[in-house]
Amino acid sequence: MNQVWMMQIIFFIVLIIIAIPLGRYINKVMTNQNNLLTKIVQPIEHSVYKFLGPVSKESMRGKDYAISVLIFSAISFVVLFLMLICQGFLPLNPEGLPGLSFPLAFNTAASFVTNTNWQAYAGEETLSIFSQAIGLTVQNFVSAAIGISVLYVLLRGFKEKTTKYLGNFWQDMTRVILYILVPLSLVVSIILLSQGVVQTLSTSVETTSLELGEKIFLPLGTVASQIAIKQLGTNGGGYFGSNSAFPFENPTIISNFVENISILLIPVALIVAFGVFVKDWKQGRTIMIVSFGFLIAAMIGVTLTEYYGPQYSNVIGQLNMEGKETRFGIGWSSLWAVSTTAASNGSVNAMLDSFTPLGGLIPMFLMQLGEIIFGGAGSGLYGMIVFIMLAIFIAGLLVGRTPEYLGKKIEPFDMKMACLVILTPLLLTLIGTMVFILNPDAMNDLTNSGPHGFSEILYGLTSLANNNGSAFAGLATNTVFLNILGGVIMLLSRFIPMTAIIFLASHLGKKNVVAESSGTLSTTNTTFIVMLIITILVIGALSFLPSMALGPIAEFFLTK
């Protein structure tokens, strides 16, 4: 057990050591300063702007920026949808796989455009190399870039004074892809290749099973390049059906370490970049303390419950290795489970359906907090900033002062947009769960009944509504009903909060900066950190405690 704790401590130390310089680099990229890659990448960047034309040169108002995000995402959705439908007629399809059905293509396109990467299919059996490499991998880059771009719109809204302009969407997205995501993905891909992760355009390889002596086919494909950006962009969609539990995606402890680091790297680095951008590292420190506090507490909780918690055999104190890869064990599986649900990644290296009741509850609760504990690339940090604004607003009501954050007064319109960001995933989770349960065929889509069956439903809808993408394995995902319901939920949960953030940024940008006074609430001291934690917990606990009581909590007492 001590060895497990030591490995996890080393993991966090390495993560922080890499994230700090990366955060400073990201800030240089997003503020258009010269950086390590300027001489190499800038000619390519200018070529992209030349291709896009005048639209890439003018600074945009909030409304124009939001329209650009929505139009680009809509076009991406349509192109990917058609690509999946027509897969059977496209190149790089050595297995001759047919096109996807309308509901599955709709769900998959919605999933990857929204950075959710919910997968209602087994990749090696359903998608061609072309669909995976040209369709899904491209969206992994683009959706992550959009999240980071929108984050910087919000940050400019806080920093700028009385302005209507918040930057250019096409420039922001181009810079994120060329300077941040592509170089990092190249490095991670090379490391993964060195560990045996597959990267080829070849078809499946025929071999003989060692156990039964029968002929079997080993699926291949452009795996390493997709896995690198799936983790770095907090996407999570695996090349194979069993995701990062599959040896061709994640063969060794080293590849597991690198992939897990990649899940959290950009979200942590963005907090560093935020502190540098606002020229007040203490603001970034507040978010870092709260985020790491939640993540480490969750990691300890899952690890202990998998080591010592009640098992399905009703035996206390036995290791729960069910659903876990022996090469990773409980320690790495627990760390991955909390990393992927905190960072809105959704990839898995173990089957969460086989975790203990509390071991499954904790990752579910991390998602239900709104994917703000580091969260998705960009989206996690702007979600956390909204929670900070809510905590400040509550404090302002208590003392009778107009709340302020980063020199901008928080007014009713700002709180309306903040409520849209917070409440949209929350309501979609609960409404989606209700709609699924009211479906007469709901029980046919479950492998379990009782509290665990309800947990499978609640986890799945929580994942869909919070743009995570992971799932309990016991829920049948590839059904017409869930494909359509899930696709609609993913689109609404991604773009309603994102649009609200842009309009919030636009409203903030028009305001003057208010000078700090003796009455200004500090957002960097211990008192505020505690208040922020309470605000996050209260919203999550009050919203989801009744549903949790019907699922994992009830199951815990039944298996105890």
N, C-alpha and C positions, 0 to 999 in steps of 0.2 A: 504493500500500500504506500509506503514511504517513497518507493521508486516512482509510483504514479504521480504523487504530488510533485516530486522533483522534476519530472518530465514536463508537467503542466506549467510549473514556474519558469523553466527554461524557455518554454514556448512563448510565454508572455513577455519575457525579457527580450527575446529576439524580435518579436513583433514590434515592440516599442522602439528598439534600436533602428529598425528599418523604416518605420513609419515617420519618425521625426524628420529626417532629411527629405523623404519623399513628400511630406506635407509642405515643406519650404519650396521644393521644386514645383509642386502643383500650383502654389500661389504665384510663382514667377510666370508659369505658363498662362494662368488665367488673368493676370494683370499685364500681359504682353511685354514682359521683361525678357532680356536675353538670358538663355539658359544653356545647359550642356548640349542640347540637341538643336539649337537655333540654326547653326550653319548647315546642318544636314537636312533638317526637316523644312526649314522655311521656304526653299524653292518649291517643294511639293505643296505646301500650304498655299502659296500664292497661285499656283496652277489651279488648285481647287476653286479659289475665289474667282479666278478668271473664267473658269468653266461655268460657275453659278451666275456670274454677271452682276449687275448693279444691286441685286437683292442682298448680296453678301457684304456690301460696303457701308450701308447706312445704319446708324444706331436706331433701335426700335423702341416704340412706346410699349407699355405693358400689354395693351390689347393686341398690337401687332405681333409681339413675341408669342403670346398665347395662341394666336391663330396659326402662326408658323409651326409651333409644336404640334398642334392638333392636325393640321393639314399633312405635315410630314409623316406623322404617326399613322394617319388614315391611309396614305399612299403605301406606306410600309405594310400595313395590314392587308390591303388588297393584293399587293404583289406577292406576299408570302402565301396568302390564301390560294391564289391561282397557281402558284408554284407547287403547292402540296396537292391540289386537285389534279393537276396535269403531270404529276411525277412520273407516271408510266411512259410518257412520251419524251421526257427530258434525258439528257446525257448523264454519264457517270451513274448508271443504274445497272451494275453487272448482275444483280440478282433478279432483275426484271420485276421489281416490286410495283404493284399497281398504285394509282392515285388514291388519296385518302377520301373517305366519305365526307359529305358536306358538314355534318356536326363535328366530326373529329378535326377537319381542316379549320373550321371556324374556331374551335377551342384552342388548337395549337397556335394559330396565327395570333389570336388574342393573347395567349400566354406569353409568347416570345416578344411581341411588340410592347407589352406592359412590364417587361423585366421580371415576370413571375416564373416562367419556365415550368409550370405545371405540366406534367406529361401523362396523358391518358393512354399511352401506348408504350410498347417496348421498341426502342430505337432501332436495334439491329434487325428486327423483324418487320418493321413498318416503313422506315425512311431510307431513301437511297443516299449515296455519298453526296450527290448534288444537293439534295434537300437539306442534309445536315451541314455541309460546308458552305454552300452559297446562301441557303435560306436561313437556317437557325443561327449559325455562327455570326453572320453579318448583323442580325438583329441583337445578338449578345453585345456587340460593340456599340451599336446605335442606341439601344435602350439605356445602357449604362451612361453613355455620353449625354443623353437628354437629361437624366437625373442630375448629373453634376452641373450641367449648364443652368438648369432651373435653380439649383442651390445658389449659384453665383448671381443670378438675378435678384434673389432675396437679399444676399449680402450687399449688393450694390444699392438696393433700396434703403438699407440702414446707413450706408456710408455716404451716399450722395446727398447734396443739399438742393432742395427746390428744383428738381429735375423731372422731366417727363420720360427721359430716355434711360434704358437699362441695359444697353449692349445689343449685340446682333446675334441672333440664334445660330445662324449658319457659321459664323466665326467661332462662337463658343463650342459648338459641337465638333467642328473640324479640328480645333486645337486640342480638345480632350482626346479625340481618337488618335491623332497623329503624334502628339507629344507625350501622352500618358498611357493610353490603353494598348496601342500597338507595341511600343518598346517593352513595356512590362510583360505583355503576353509572349513576345519573342523570347525573353529571358526565361520565363516559367516553362514555356514549351520545350526549350532545349534541356532544361533540368529534368523535366518529365520524360523526355526521350531517353536520357541517360539512364533512367530507372526502368525502362522497358515498356513505357506507355506506347501504344500503337500509333503509327502515322504512315498511312499508305493509301494509294488509290486502287490497290488490288482487291480482288473479290475474296470471299471466304476461303479458308484453307481446310482441306480434308485431312483428317488424321485418325488415329485409332485410340479409342478409350483405354486407359491403363487398367481400369477396374473391370470392365465387361468385355474388352476386346472388340467392341463394335466401332463402326465408322461414325465419326462425328464431324461437324463443321464448326470451325472456329471463326467467328465474325471479325472482320477487320474494317479499317476505315481511317478517316482523317481525325483521329481521336485526340492526340496531344494538343493540336491547335484549338480544338473546341473546348477541351477541359481547361486550358489556361485562361481563356476569357470567361468561361462559365464561372470560374471561381473569382477572378479579379473583378469582374463586372457585377458581382453578387447576383448572377443569373441562376445557376444551379442545374440547368438542364443537361443531363448526361447523354453520352452517345449511346450507351447501352441501357437496357431496362432497369438493371439493378444499380445504376448510377456508380458512385465511387466505391461501392462495395465490390464491384467487378474488377478482377485483377488486371484486365487490359486498360482500365482507367486509372487504377490506383494500386500498383503491384507491391510496393514496399513501404516500410516505415518512413523512409526519406521522402518518397512521393506524397505520402499522407501528410507529413509535416509541412511540406511546401504548399500543398493544396489547402491545408487548413489555415496556414499563414495568409495565403492569397485571399481567402474568404473575408478576412478582417482587415487586410492591409489598407485598402483605399478608404474604407469608412473611418479607420483610426487616423490615417494621414490627413483626411479632410478636416478633422477637428483641429489638428495642428495648423493646417492652412487657414482655417477660420480665425484662430488666434492671431496669426501673422497678418491676415488681411485687415482685421479691425484694429490692429496695432495695440492689442490688449490681451496678452497671453493668459491672464487670469480668467478671462471669459471662456477661453478654450479649456482651461484647467477644470473649471466647474463641470463642463460637459464630460470631460475625460474621467473625472472622479466618479460621477454618477453612472456613466456607462460601464466602466470597469467594475464598479461596485456591484451592479446588477449581474453582469456577466460572470464574475468570479463566484458570487453567491449561488447563481444557477448551476455553474459547473460543479461546485462542491455538493450541492443538493442532488444532482443527477448521479454523480459518481458514488456517493454514499448509498443512495437508494438501490443502485445496481449491484453494489457490493453486499449490502446488509439488509435491504428491504425485503418485504414479503414477496414471495414468488408465487406463480400460478399453482405450484405444487403445495402451497400453504406451509412451506418450510422457511423459517426465519434464519437469516445469517448465511445463506448459501449464495455463491456468486451466480448472477444471472447472465450467462453467456448466450442464451437463446437469441438468435437473430443477429449475432455479432461475428465478425471475422476474427479468427484466432490470431491472425498476424497483427491485429490492432488491439484486441482485448477491451476491457471495460474502460480503462483510462482514456485512450484515444477516441473511443466511440462516444463517451460522455462529453468530452471536449468538443468533438465535431457536432454533436447534437445541439448543444447550446450555441455554438458559433453560427451554425447554419440558420437557426431560427431567430437569433438576435440580429444577424446581419442581413436578413431578407434574402438569403441565398437559396435555401431549399434543397441543396444536394445532400446526400446521405452516404455514410460508409457503414451503416448498420440499419436494420429494419426497426423503426420506431414502434411499430405495432407490437413488438415483442419486449419492449421495455416494461418495467414495473409500472403500476398505476401512477405513482408520483414521478417516476422517471419520464413518463409521457406527459404528465401534467405540466411540468416546468417548461419544456420547450413550447408547449401550446400557449402557456401564459406569456412567454416572451413575445410571441407573435401578437397576442391580444392586447399588449401594451401599445400597439401601433407600429411595430417594427422601428422603434426609435433607439433601442439600445445598440448603437452604431448603425444598424439599419442598412438599407440598400445604398448603392452608390449615389450620393447626393440626397436622395429622398429621406434617408434616415436622419441626417443632420438637420434638414429643414423641418422635419417632423419634431425633433427634439427642441429646436428653437421655438416652435409654436407652443410646446408644453411650457417652456420657460416664460413665454409671454402670458400664458394662462396663469401660471403661478404668480407672476408679477401683478397681473390684473386682480387676482384674488387678494393679494397683499394690499394693493391700492384701495380696494373696497374696505378692508379692515381698518385702515388708518385715515381714510377720507381724502386721499390724494390721487391725482391723475397719474397712472403708472407710466414709467419710462423704461426703455431698454435700448442700450447703445446710443443714447442721446435722442431717441425719437419717442414721442408720446404715443401711448397705446390707446386708441380711440375705439368707439363702438364698431365702426366698419372693420377695423383690424381684427376685433374679436369675432365678428361674424365670419370672416374668412378663416380664422383660426378654428372656429367650431366646425366649419365644413371639413377642414383637414382632419380633425380629431374624430368627429362623429361619423363620417362617411364609412370608413372601414368597420367601425364598431357596429353600425346599424346593418350594413351588408352582411356581416358575419351572423348576426342573430336572425335577421330576416331570411337569409339564405338557408340557415339550419332549419328554420320553421317550414319553409317551402319544401325542402327536401324530405322532411319527416312526414309532411302531409301528402306526399306522393304515395299512392297506393302500392307501388312496386318497391318502396324504399327497402323493405326487409330482404328483398331478393338480391339487393346490391351489397349485402353485408355477409361476411363470413362468421360474424359473432353476433349474439343477441345480448340483451341486458345492458348494464352500464358500459361495458367495453365496446359494444356495438354503437352506443350513443357517442362514446369518445371518438370513434372512427369518423362519425359524421361531423361532430363539432370540430375536430382537428382539421378535416378536409376543408370545411367552409371557412374556418379561420385562416387557413393557408391561402385559399383563393382570394379572400377579401383583403388580405394584407400583403398581396403580391409576393408571397414566399415561394410556394411551389412544392414543398415537401408534403408527404401524405402518410397516414397509417396504411400499412399494406393490406389491411382487411377490407378496405372500401373499393368496390368495383368502380373504376373511374371512367372506363370507356363505354358509357351508355349515352344514348341520345339526350336524355333528360339532363344528366349532369354536364355533358359537353356544352349544351346551350346555356344552362343556368350558370355554370362556371365561367364561360366566356363572357357573358354579360357582366357578371360580378367583377371579373378582373379588369375589364375596360372601365367600368364606372369607378372602381376603387383606385385606379391609377390616375385617371385624367380629371376627375372632379377635384381631388385635393391639389393636384399639380396646377390646375388652372387657378384655384383659389390662392395658391402661393404666389403666382405671378401677379394677380391683382392686388394682393397684400403688399408685394414689393413695390408695385406702381404707386399705391397710396402712401407708403412710407417714403418713397423717393421724393414726393412733392413737399414734404415737410422740412422745416428748418431743424437744425440740431439744437437741442435744448442744453444749456450749460448745466453741468452737474452742480448740485447744491447740497446743503446739509440735510435736506429732506429727501434726497434721492435714495431709493432703496438699493443697497449693495447686492449685486448678483454674483459676487465672488466669495462671500464668506461662508462659514460653516452653517449659519442659520438658514441662509437661502438654499444651500445644498440639501439640507434636511427637508425644507419646505417643498423643494422640487421633487424629491423622492416620494414624499407623502402624496403630492398631487398626482404623480404618475400611478402610484399604487392604488389610490382611492378610485380613480377613474377606471382602472383595470379591474379592481376587486369588485366594485359596486356593479359594474356592467356584466361581468361574466361569472361571478361567484354562484348564482343560482344554477346556471348551466353546468358549471364545473361540479356542483354538488350532485347532479344527475349522472355524470360520467365518471371521470377519474377518481373523484373523492369517494363516491359510493363504491366503486370497484376496490379502492384501497381497503375499506372496512370489510368488504366481503372476502378479500383474500388474506386478511390479517389473521 
